[in-house]
């Protein structure tokens, strides 16, 4: 069989199928496999998360029913056990995220490729998939040469359209749409947003983190941090709310992100402290009495109406619920991941296209999204396992004549 795409989903499916004794060839148009995984792991590879499944599964939003089934077949604990089998020990960080002890993706990828090689998996780099020929065989371009391959089953695991320099460029969309497959538009996910900063704030605070704040949007609230950029905001806490914020901007042209600059202090206590202010300046008082300095204090002055800064009640209200207007979404090329892709109803329970038997799909090219924190990689690994098992089952049924 053939697997097109050498990312986590494709390589995991290759391992499952090869371990079942079937011959597997993996094709990828980049020079080296797992490029996006390697890039994501430069600062420490966040493999999965340790939180209980009743909190883990809702991270997948509308796709939760699918991932309830997928994670039953390959759970976060299973992923940690799989890594341990490669000689990669993992640990749970203070945030609950799971990382390799060595904090490197390259070590894991090398060990994984050795295992795949031992299973007889062949890897063909610099092979760009270009579709099918008239006989239904896969076609690839390798330099100036056109290559055809006629496997008994094919898995496409081509990624979305974020970080195109790693190989995920969305070039597969017209090829599948040509089959009549319904594909939701690819849009950025886990991305930054544009904010029309004043020149003062941009020049003074671009590049600085805003720590220990509360963020809320669309009824969701969390505590975390983000970074002020030249064009707006980026960071893990923002990514966790990126889907509803993106959808609001798509619908209305703007969205509101609400900040709690002092999330550990009740508003009533804040009012009480603000009423003790004497003749000192507001900035001095905020610094001494509330430790509200730097970018947090700058954000307060940037967005709170000047009249609200003079009254303890309205000032407390602004500190606890500062409205930041987002006016745009950063491009998909700069996003951590993408949403959209092949609609899930196009697939059966084995992740095979119902309209084209023998063609399986997995990974980010399907219509689902999840926040950073280990949920994305866990989803791709689990989907690769499910697709691999589905391929083995389907091929077995074909051989036995059951399908």
Number of C-alpha atoms within 10 A of each C-alpha: 21 22 26 24 29 30 27 29 32 32 27 23 30 31 23 23 24 22 18 13 11 16 16 25 18 22 23 25 22 19 13 14 25 24 20 20 19 20 15 15 19 12 11 17 24 25 24 26 23 18 14 9 15 9 9 19 19 15 19 19 14 12 16 16 12 15 24 17 15 22 23 12 14 20 20 25 13 15 18 19 15 14 18 14 12 16 13 19 17 18 15 15 12 7 10 14 19 23 24 22 13 15 19 19 22 18 15 21 18 12 16 19 17 13 14 21 14 12 20 18 22 16 20 19 17 17 23 22 24 16 17 15 12 6 7 12 15 19 18 22 16 15 9 6 8 13 15 16 15 15 16 13 18 22 26 22 29 28 31 28 30 28 19 16 12 21 26 26 17 17 17 19 20 13 14 14 12 10 10 10 19 16 19 16 13 21 20 25 28 29 28 30 25 18 19 14 18 9 9 11 16 16 12 12 18 18 15 13 18 19 15 16 19 20 24 19 19 14 6 10 15 17 15 16 17 21 21 22 21 17 16 20 22 23 20 18 23 25 23 23 22 23 22 15 23 26 14 17 17 13 10 10 13 18 23 17 17 19 25 23 24 20 18 12 12 11 19 12 10 20 17 13 16 21 11 11 15 9 7 9 10 14 13 14 18 17 14 11 13 14 13 19 15 14 20 21 16 16 22 22 15 17 14 19 13 11 9 14 18 12 13 18 17 16 23 24 19 23 23 22 21 22 19 18 16 22 17 20 24 19 14 23 18 17 20 20 25 30 23 20 25 24 16 18 12 16 19 14 15 19 24 23 19 16 13 12 12 19 19 23 25 29 27 29 26 25 21 23 24 27 23 22 20 21 21 22 23 26 27 22 28 28 31 30 27 24 31 29 19 22 26 22 14 19 19 13 12 13 10 9 8 9 9
